[in-house]
Amino acid sequence: MAASEKPDVMILDIFMPGMDGFGVLRKLRERERHDGSSYLPVIVFSARSSIAEEAIVLGATDFISKPFMPEDMADRIRVAVSNAI
């Protein structure tokens, strides 16, 4: 979907049914390396702050812990998109 829709930013929860957020992030970054797709900022969120480092190592642009304030997420989205330009 990211390839066809070309979003400005992706927001991923790590714990999702089916493929988890780590799997989505791995596939996205592999696709970017393989076919030269442009970099897509990815903000990962989870109630487990202990996974922040793993998310960043896998290529996440940012990590935010749940619960979070909507204003905080909006600020991080603005930063991620402006840094990707």
TIPA-830068 format. One line per field, with one value per residue (C-alpha): residue number from 1; chain; x, y, z. Coordinates in Angstrom, 1 decimal. Layout:
# TIPA-830068
seq	(NUM | ...)
mol	(A | ...)
px	(X | ...)
py	(Y | ...)
pz	(Z | ...)
//
This chain:
# TIPA-830068
seq	(1 | 2 | 3 | 4 | 5 | 6 | 7 | 8 | 9 | 10 | 11 | 12 | 13 | 14 | 15 | 16 | 17 | 18 | 19 | 20 | 21 | 22 | 23 | 24 | 25 | 26 | 27 | 28 | 29 | 30 | 31 | 32 | 33 | 34 | 35 | 36 | 37 | 38 | 39 | 40 | 41 | 42 | 43 | 44 | 45 | 46 | 47 | 48 | 49 | 50 | 51 | 52 | 53 | 54 | 55 | 56 | 57 | 58 | 59 | 60 | 61 | 62 | 63 | 64 | 65 | 66 | 67 | 68 | 69 | 70 | 71 | 72 | 73 | 74 | 75 | 76 | 77 | 78 | 79 | 80 | 81 | 82 | 83 | 84 | 85)
mol	(A | A | A | A | A | A | A | A | A | A | A | A | A | A | A | A | A | A | A | A | A | A | A | A | A | A | A | A | A | A | A | A | A | A | A | A | A | A | A | A | A | A | A | A | A | A | A | A | A | A | A | A | A | A | A | A | A | A | A | A | A | A | A | A | A | A | A | A | A | A | A | A | A | A | A | A | A | A | A | A | A | A | A | A | A)
px	(0.0 | 2.9 | 4.3 | 1.0 | -0.3 | 3.1 | 2.3 | 4.4 | 4.8 | 3.8 | 2.7 | 3.0 | 1.9 | 4.3 | 1.8 | -0.7 | -2.5 | -0.9 | 2.4 | 3.7 | 5.1 | 8.7 | 7.9 | 6.3 | 9.3 | 11.7 | 9.8 | 9.6 | 13.3 | 14.2 | 12.1 | 13.7 | 17.2 | 16.2 | 14.4 | 15.6 | 12.3 | 12.4 | 12.8 | 9.5 | 9.6 | 8.2 | 7.0 | 6.6 | 4.5 | 3.9 | 3.1 | 6.5 | 9.1 | 11.8 | 11.4 | 12.3 | 16.0 | 15.0 | 12.6 | 15.3 | 17.9 | 15.4 | 15.0 | 12.2 | 12.5 | 11.0 | 9.4 | 6.6 | 5.3 | 1.7 | -0.3 | 0.6 | -1.0 | -2.3 | -0.3 | 2.9 | 2.2 | 1.3 | 4.6 | 6.6 | 4.8 | 5.7 | 9.3 | 9.6 | 8.1 | 10.1 | 13.3 | 12.5 | 12.3)
py	(0.0 | 2.4 | 1.9 | 2.7 | 5.4 | 7.2 | 8.6 | 11.4 | 9.5 | 6.1 | 5.5 | 1.9 | 0.2 | -2.6 | -5.1 | -5.7 | -8.8 | -10.6 | -8.9 | -6.9 | -3.4 | -4.7 | -6.9 | -4.0 | -1.8 | -4.4 | -5.0 | -1.2 | -0.6 | -3.6 | -2.3 | 1.1 | -0.5 | -2.9 | -0.7 | 2.7 | 3.9 | 7.2 | 7.3 | 7.1 | 8.5 | 5.9 | 6.7 | 3.6 | 3.6 | 1.1 | 0.8 | -1.0 | 1.7 | -1.1 | -1.8 | 1.8 | 0.9 | -2.1 | 0.0 | 2.7 | 0.1 | -1.4 | 2.0 | 3.8 | 7.6 | 8.1 | 6.2 | 7.4 | 5.6 | 5.0 | 6.6 | 9.8 | 13.2 | 13.8 | 17.1 | 15.1 | 12.8 | 15.8 | 17.4 | 14.3 | 13.9 | 17.5 | 16.9 | 13.6 | 15.0 | 18.2 | 16.3 | 13.9 | 16.8)
pz	(0.0 | 0.8 | -2.7 | -4.5 | -2.1 | -1.5 | 1.9 | 3.5 | 6.7 | 8.1 | 11.7 | 12.9 | 16.1 | 16.8 | 18.0 | 15.3 | 14.1 | 11.2 | 10.4 | 13.3 | 13.0 | 12.9 | 9.9 | 8.1 | 8.9 | 7.7 | 4.4 | 3.8 | 4.3 | 2.2 | -0.6 | -0.4 | -0.6 | -3.4 | -5.8 | -4.8 | -3.5 | -1.7 | 2.0 | 3.9 | 7.5 | 9.9 | 13.4 | 15.6 | 18.7 | 21.5 | 25.2 | 25.6 | 25.6 | 25.9 | 22.2 | 21.1 | 20.4 | 18.3 | 16.2 | 15.6 | 14.6 | 12.1 | 10.5 | 12.4 | 12.2 | 15.7 | 18.5 | 20.8 | 23.9 | 24.6 | 26.0 | 24.1 | 23.6 | 20.1 | 20.1 | 20.7 | 17.8 | 15.5 | 16.4 | 15.7 | 12.3 | 11.4 | 12.3 | 10.5 | 7.3 | 7.3 | 7.9 | 5.0 | 2.5)
//
